[in-house]
Amino acid sequence: MTRNNEGEEMLNKRAIQCRCLFQALRELKRLVVVMIIAAGLPLIPAAVHGQVASPLTLDQVRSLLSIGAPDATIANEIASRGVAFRPSLALLAELERDGAGDHTLAALRKLIPAERTICESFGGCMSGGQHAFHDKKWGEAKEYFEQAATISPNSGQAWNSLGEVYLALQQTQAAYSAWDKVLNSGDAVALTACMENGQPVCEGGTLRLTPTTLFRYKGDQKIFEVPLSAVQVIGTIHHGWPSYLSFEVLVSGTKYDFDFFPIAVNCVWTGTLVCPTEGKAEQTAMGSYFDQTIHRLTSGETKGTAIAPPVEKPIKADIPPVKIQVAHRHRPVGGGFLVPNQITYCQGILTVTLGVVEYDCTVPDRSLGRCEHGVISPIRSAEYKGGGDLKIVGRGGNWDFFGNGADLKRAYDAIVATSTPQRQVATPQQ
């Protein structure tokens, strides 16, 4: 290679390097301008005009996150300029979902108002929260646990307790976010759940979920520990009599039934856990979190969160329970058409209370001795036909009731007011 060729090659390399450097500087300049515009900063430094940079607004912080500004840069801006909004743990959880990094979150965490500090140490905050939790003082417990999480943001214990308080306050999505933080810390989401085992009393304990493992504990005794790959979620099952919910899973092929203990509601604890409507809503939320999260983790997804189940139609507390005497019509054996001389009736009590419809036979029919006992809910449809005829479609199929017209109309009205049918309830005929 001649000396001229060597010189020409060197010049070409330097030209390429210069072009690359120029492009990098141009891209950096573009990014800086975009960041300045997104943050709402003036292009001429405020110091030139003798001004102090104004605090960052929440929209400005979110704009910086949306364009991918470096975590340390956003944190430095927050530390030097302050913010024009009120940080809270709930807001930090939202910003984290928007992409805020550890430095940004730490800078905002320092700005959580000091007047909300009701305890100084992590241990003191957890102790105060646990006492308030025991006394069902949910608002007070929330403040203690939030401060504990502020002091020690990687504490699974604080976030687990905070999730339970959020659930008690009916803030289900916030509870899910708190439990996600437990898993992100490598700790276990632990919820109280009894295990059905055919004994007189459902066996108490906890069900614990980590990013890789499902545990069952009875007190400090470990009942089982299995990888999530060995767990198949069946889901939350609605049982008819007595009316209760269970969370069913297959663990290495063996079926287990767990009844989650609600936080804010007392339930009847025998062979199963029978709870009022409010308690069932909490049980549904717990089961839904475990269900969605186990599916997410076993599919390899490390990001994302469970979605809170929809809130059912609220029960009208001012609707009093209805309990009436009725006759229940039986179809002839083999179904099909009603044959007049084969129509039979049993006598019993129809009860509508807190959205649950039940029928208890007291006198069997004379020809076959049939006498049903059962929960008809969930209701698919109900129709008051007038003249003492009420038809309900629900669990167990079609139920035809006869009796006093005014009583059956009251039962119909209570069903419409307190049930959440799977389709629109029929309008009664006049």
Buried (B, 14 or more C-beta within 10 A) or exposed (E): EEEEEEEEEEEEEEEEEEEEEEEEEEEEEEBEEBBEEBBEBEEEEEEEEEEEBBEBBBEBBBBBBEEEBBBEBBBBBBBEBEBEBEBBBEBBBEBBEEBBBEBBBBBBBEBBEEEEEBBEEBEBBBBBBBEBBEEEBBEBBBBBBBBBBBBBBEBBBBBBBBBBBBBBBBBBBBBBBBBBBBBBBEBBBBBBBBBBEEEEEBBBBBBBBBBEBBBBBEEEEEBEEBEBEBBBBBEBEBBBEEBBBBBBBEBEEEEBBBBBBBBBBEBEBEBBBBBBBBBBBBBBBBBBBBBBBBBBBBEEEEEEBBEBBEEEEEBEEEBEEBBBEBBBBBBBEEEEEEEEEBEBBBBBEBBBBBBBBBBEBEEBBEEEEBBBEBBBBBBBBBBBBEEBBBBBBBBEEEBBBBBEBEBBBBBBBBBBBBBEBEEEBBEBEE
